[in-house]
Amino acid sequence: MNRTELRLALRTLPFLDAHRAEPARHVVLAADPPKLLVWDPGTVEWLFRSDGELDHPGSRSLRPLFGPHSLLWVDGERHTAYRRTLGPPLRGRRLSAYEGLIADTVRDAVSALRPGDTVGLADWTRALALRIIARIVLGDLDTRTERVLDGFTAWIDDALGSRRRTLAHRFLRGGLPRSGAGLDAELVSWARAESRPDPPALAALLRQADGPLADLPDGELRDQLVSLLFAGHETTASAAAWTLYRLSRDEALRDEVLAELDAPGAAGRAAPPASAVPLLTSVISETLRLAPPVTVAENRRLRAPARLLGRNLPEGTTLTTSIYLAQRQGEAFADPLHFDPHRFVSRRYDPARYLPFGGGSRRCLGASLAMLELRVIVAAVLRRREWRCLNPGSARLSLRGHAMAPSSRLRMRVTACRD
Ligand code: HEM
């Protein structure tokens, strides 16, 4: 790791902010083999369009956590088979089958919030999002599986919970802590157990898959479970926390969103459709713009030389798209550092400039699920509770592994129940 990469690893956000106005819209991180961080829209568009001819090697920090078989970095027919198995249930009409399960999980979490309670916002949304994705991936929860989730959380906290510890693990101890054979075995046995048939647990769909995914070995199944649980909760939790925080700080905006939730089309629906709540959807979109939970898309590596960014780049070059910087450019977003949800109402942005879920053939598999969860969580909290932030000074962007989450110090005090 050279000095530029070290600066990026140690002081990520200051490093990125310092390059925001860089006219070339890329930074060379390493020379041999070349590694570039890019946010030039033409290059981002090319990368997404060329995805089928690129390798996706994964990142140094996440690869050891998710394992070598994770669908995040397999390529070719195995990757296609994973997307064909897991993609359709997570969008369109099949996704709505999970609405009840999501709404029930959110209802229980909100019911537990009593007036006078103080909660760490990031931890609260993280625990909730993990319960939701665990029920979608693995099936329903009982006391034994609750303990498995506790073990999963303890492991992820150890690996990523503190930036300093994460860096110490990586640089001083030779890598992030592994999940351990016990936790892996428990996850696999949960995934292989009979689960509710409807809506199906994603693990059951993997168990029943044929073609390249028939008879998945335990090790490969474990990598997909960890990948789905992790990718499916840290991200959504971060977006939920930021959205709830923004709304708690802006009463007028909160009242506008509440009025929308009371209007025909949304009233009485725990999972209001996006079309019925355009302002709420815009608040979420603007939150994902300024605080993208995933700051960089997956690494893309050239299999053949290419001319990009005015340079001749050799085979083996790694290009990493900076979602954070792409979404803070003034030519696409007027007054780019200002939080303004109305910029998203009845407006769509170029997918190479607004890309919280990445793009191309690796675009986030859970994008529609995440947006649905966010609508359900925000609608339930706004309708049923009033709370205020006790320490807005802690509402700074901070990194947790690759995810950009609010600091775990950010606390909310529940002031009233509306039920
Ligand atoms: C707000 C929430 C979320 C955000 C911002 C987010 C963002 C992303 C991004 C940026 C990528 C990389 C895309 C690329 O490189 O082009 C990705 C990949 C992925 N995400 Fe999400 N994600 C979210 C929620 C979820 C959820 C709920 C799931 C659960 C299924 C999920 C599963 C995945 C998977 C499996 C991939 C790898 C796709 C592939 O390589 O084919 N994500 N996500």
Residues whose N, C-alpha, C, O or C-beta is under 5 A from the ligand:
A	BS01	HEM	L71 L72 L228 A231 G232 T235 T236 A239 P293 V294 V296 A297 E298 L355 P356 F357 G358 G359 S361 R362 R363 C364 L365 G366 A367 L369 A370
